[in-house]
Amino acid sequence: MDLILIILPVFIIFSIGYIGQKTIGFDIKSISTVALYLMSPFLAFRTFYTNELTMDYFYIISFSLILTFVLLLVVWITALLMKSTRSELSAMILGGVFMNSGNYGAPVVLFAFGTVGFDYAVIMMVFQSLLMNSVGIFFASIGGEEKATLRQSVQRVIRMPLIYAAVAGILLQLVKITIPETLMTGISLVADASIPTVMLVLGMQLAAIARKKVAYRYVSAVVVIRMVLSPLIAFGILYFMPVNDLLKAVIIVQASMPAAANTTMFALQFGTEPDLVSFTTFITTLISILTIPVVLCFLGV
């Protein structure tokens, strides 16, 4: 029951966004843009400014790179065996490789492990966002109806304010510049509002996903990769990393998250099997209601 209570607040907020979108209808893209470009940078800045630079940063970045590479390899081999098209391969990569570490993973970590664990989750969220907005966009573009150039993908990455906010936080910490308390209070107000906002956005995005005819064998393959293999691979990678137990638990929980909601927007933008990607996001999110408590139980929460 305690495990259900950990994820219950998360799904209550998801449900509010879902119901609001179904009954009222919102411009999801506008709200998502506000959360991504105006609010989340404050959260990233506060996290990197207030948390001392340690080897944990190196381990989180190293883990994220290794996990992404291994999952790409697993999805590619699976797609070969299933004789998928290039577009289907790209859709499987979007659903199988990139987890929802931001508007799902971070809140679950907050409720399960508290503020210290949450700070780890935000650090991982920032780097995962960088990977998703570079590697993810690249595969969405090459498998889509419109072929985006590498330059266009890079330009989108460098426009992400989240990255600059994180760098600014690190630099101010290193040069030991103290931000006035009143200014920090304002930063914290926006930072604290970012998480419930992105949670509401996910609920709205799920409400906008229409169930259409998709190749269910590809959905099944991605579900297994995302919800089963990803946490197992994460556990294997962490076995060789000298990280503390809290960081290990946070990383495993993040690796157990469903497909990232932003990948649906990528698929829609580039025409990369959007129905397949969106339905995969929806199914993995539903399944996570059962799998996340199992993972938390395994971690001794």
Secondary structure, DSSP 8 states (H G I E B T S, - for coil): -HHHHHHHHHHHHHHHHHHHHHHT---HHHHHHHIIIIIHHHHHHHHHHHS---HHHHHHHHHHHHHHHHHHHHHHHHHHHTT--HHHHHHHHHHHH-B-IIIIIHHHHHHHHHHHHHHHHHHHHHHHHHHIIIIIHHHHHHTSSS---HHHHHHHHHT-HHHHHHHHHHHHHHTT----HHHHHHHHHHHHHHHHHHHHHHHHHHHH-------HHHHHHHHHIIIIIHHHHHHHHHTTS---HHHHHHHHHHHTS-B-THHHHHHHHHTS-HHHHHHHHHHHHHHHHHHHHHHHHHTT-
